[in-house]
Amino acid sequence: MMSKRYYVHESSYIDDDVEIGEGTKIWHFCHVQKGAKIGRNCSLGQNVNIGNNVHIGNGVRIQNNVSVYEGVEIEDDVFCGPSCVFTNVTTPRSNFPVHGVYTKTIIKAGASLGANSTIICGHTVGRCALIGSGSVVTKDVKDYALMVGVPARQIGWVCECGKRLGDGLRCDCGRCYVLEDGSLKRKC
């Protein structure tokens, strides 16, 4: 299906009552479920599933084989690497389905989730944070935090441009930061 506003590959399914922003591209074998809202200029790679009522901001890149389940909210300019995983139920049981009661997860603007990373539900990944490939996030992540491992632990800070910051908290790109009460804030 081709539209003047956005592109959807013919192998993908778009349910009723879905909003898709201008310039968005939805590639092969995707499914966007009822009530989902996808912003402008997004890209959904092959085999992406967007659950019921999921909200995705503008400029989001979701790579191949990612399922964004109901209860997950993705803000603007987030990168979801190939096969990253979201959960939405804290204690899943086959015999005791939750039927629409999902634990909220928020991925803040500019964050990047590496390939095969897992975000356990009920947490917030901070603005411009960088989650290393294969990491498992089991707690809230601060803005600009660099997280790696299982479970993910903070090993440093990153700039908005994605480069790791040194002791001076100044990036080659010209941005500079300051630590205030254990949190990083942009200074210039």
C-alpha positions as CSV (number, residue, x, y, z in Angstrom):
1,M,0.0,0.0,0.0
2,M,1.4,3.4,-1.0
3,S,0.2,6.7,0.4
4,K,1.3,10.3,-0.1
5,R,1.7,10.7,3.6
6,Y,3.5,7.4,4.6
7,Y,4.7,4.1,3.1
8,V,3.5,0.6,4.2
9,H,4.9,-2.5,2.4
10,E,2.2,-4.7,0.9
11,S,3.2,-7.6,3.2
12,S,2.4,-5.6,6.4
13,Y,-0.9,-5.4,8.3
14,I,-2.3,-2.1,9.7
15,D,-5.4,-2.6,11.9
16,D,-8.3,-0.1,12.0
17,D,-8.1,3.0,14.3
18,V,-4.3,3.5,13.8
19,E,-2.6,6.8,13.3
20,I,0.6,7.0,11.2
21,G,2.5,10.2,10.8
22,E,3.7,11.7,7.5
23,G,7.0,10.4,6.1
24,T,6.9,7.2,8.2
25,K,8.0,3.9,6.5
26,I,6.7,0.5,7.5
27,W,8.7,-2.3,5.9
28,H,8.1,-6.1,5.3
29,F,6.0,-8.3,7.5
30,C,5.0,-5.7,10.1
31,H,1.8,-5.5,12.2
32,V,0.5,-2.3,13.7
33,Q,-2.4,-3.1,16.1
34,K,-5.6,-1.2,16.9
35,G,-5.2,2.1,18.7
36,A,-1.5,2.5,18.0
37,K,-0.1,6.0,17.2
38,I,3.1,6.3,15.3
39,G,4.7,9.8,14.7
40,R,6.2,11.4,11.7
41,N,9.3,10.2,9.9
42,C,9.6,6.9,11.7
43,S,11.0,3.7,10.3
44,L,9.8,0.2,11.3
45,G,12.1,-2.5,10.0
46,Q,11.2,-6.0,8.9
47,N,9.0,-8.0,11.2
48,V,8.1,-5.3,13.7
49,N,5.0,-5.6,15.8
50,I,3.4,-2.5,17.4
51,G,0.9,-3.5,20.1
52,N,-2.5,-2.2,20.8
53,N,-2.6,1.5,22.0
54,V,1.2,1.9,21.8
55,H,2.4,5.5,21.3
56,I,5.6,6.1,19.3
57,G,7.0,9.6,18.9
58,N,8.5,11.3,15.8
59,G,11.8,10.2,14.2
60,V,11.8,6.8,15.9
61,R,13.9,4.0,14.3
62,I,12.8,0.5,15.2
63,Q,15.0,-2.1,13.6
64,N,14.1,-5.7,12.5
65,N,12.4,-8.2,14.8
66,V,11.2,-5.9,17.6
67,S,7.8,-6.2,19.3
68,V,6.6,-3.1,21.2
69,Y,3.9,-4.3,23.5
70,E,1.0,-2.4,25.0
71,G,2.2,-0.5,28.0
72,V,5.4,0.7,26.3
73,E,5.7,4.4,25.3
74,I,8.5,5.5,23.0
75,E,9.2,9.3,22.8
76,D,10.8,11.2,19.9
77,D,14.1,10.2,18.2
78,V,14.6,6.9,20.0
79,F,16.6,4.1,18.3
80,C,15.6,0.5,19.0
81,G,18.3,-1.9,17.8
82,P,17.6,-5.2,16.0
83,S,15.8,-7.8,18.2
84,C,15.6,-5.6,21.3
85,V,13.0,-6.8,23.7
86,F,10.3,-5.1,25.7
87,T,8.1,-6.8,28.4
88,N,4.8,-5.6,29.7
89,V,3.8,-8.0,32.6
90,T,5.9,-8.2,35.8
91,T,4.8,-11.8,36.6
92,P,3.5,-13.5,33.5
93,R,1.5,-16.8,33.9
94,S,-0.2,-18.7,31.2
95,N,-3.0,-19.9,33.6
96,F,-3.5,-16.3,35.0
97,P,-3.7,-13.9,32.0
98,V,-3.7,-10.2,33.0
99,H,-6.2,-9.1,30.3
100,G,-5.1,-5.5,29.7
101,V,-3.4,-4.7,32.9
102,Y,0.1,-3.8,31.8
103,T,3.1,-2.3,33.6
104,K,4.1,1.0,32.1
105,T,7.6,1.4,30.5
106,I,8.8,4.7,29.1
107,I,11.7,5.2,26.7
108,K,12.6,9.0,26.8
109,A,13.5,11.1,23.8
110,G,16.9,10.4,22.1
111,A,17.6,7.2,23.9
112,S,19.2,4.3,22.1
113,L,18.7,0.6,22.8
114,G,21.4,-1.7,21.5
115,A,20.7,-4.9,19.6
116,N,19.3,-7.7,21.7
117,S,18.9,-5.5,24.8
118,T,16.0,-6.3,27.1
119,I,13.9,-3.6,28.9
120,I,12.1,-5.2,31.8
121,C,8.7,-3.5,32.2
122,G,8.0,-0.8,34.8
123,H,11.1,1.2,34.2
124,T,12.0,4.5,32.5
125,V,15.0,4.8,30.2
126,G,16.2,8.3,30.5
127,R,16.7,11.0,27.8
128,C,19.6,10.3,25.5
129,A,20.7,7.2,27.5
130,L,22.6,4.5,25.7
131,I,21.8,0.8,26.5
132,G,24.6,-1.5,25.3
133,S,23.8,-4.5,23.0
134,G,22.7,-7.5,25.0
135,S,22.1,-5.6,28.2
136,V,19.2,-6.2,30.5
137,V,17.6,-3.1,32.1
138,T,16.1,-4.0,35.5
139,K,15.8,-0.5,37.0
140,D,15.3,3.1,35.9
141,V,18.1,4.6,33.8
142,K,19.2,8.2,34.3
143,D,19.4,10.7,31.4
144,Y,22.6,10.4,29.4
145,A,23.6,7.2,31.2
146,L,25.7,4.5,29.5
147,M,24.5,1.1,30.6
148,V,25.9,-2.3,29.9
149,G,25.7,-5.9,31.2
150,V,23.3,-8.3,32.8
151,P,21.8,-6.8,34.8
152,A,22.7,-3.4,33.2
153,R,24.9,-1.2,35.3
154,Q,26.0,2.4,34.5
155,I,29.6,2.6,33.4
156,G,29.7,6.3,32.3
157,W,27.8,9.1,30.5
158,V,27.1,9.8,26.8
159,C,26.5,13.0,24.9
160,E,23.3,13.7,23.0
161,C,25.3,12.8,19.9
162,G,26.1,9.3,21.3
163,K,29.8,9.7,22.1
164,R,31.1,8.6,25.5
165,L,32.0,11.5,27.7
166,G,35.3,11.7,29.5
167,D,36.1,13.2,33.0
168,G,35.6,16.8,31.8
169,L,32.1,16.0,30.6
170,R,32.7,17.9,27.3
171,C,32.2,16.2,24.0
172,D,34.1,16.7,20.8
173,C,30.9,17.9,19.2
174,G,31.0,21.0,21.5
175,R,28.3,20.1,23.9
176,C,29.2,20.2,27.6
177,Y,27.5,18.8,30.7
178,V,27.6,19.2,34.5
179,L,26.8,16.7,37.3
180,E,24.1,17.9,39.7
181,D,23.0,15.6,42.6
182,G,24.1,12.5,40.7
183,S,22.3,13.4,37.4
184,L,23.9,14.8,34.3
185,K,22.5,18.1,32.8
186,R,23.5,19.8,29.6
187,K,25.4,23.0,30.3
188,C,26.3,24.2,26.7
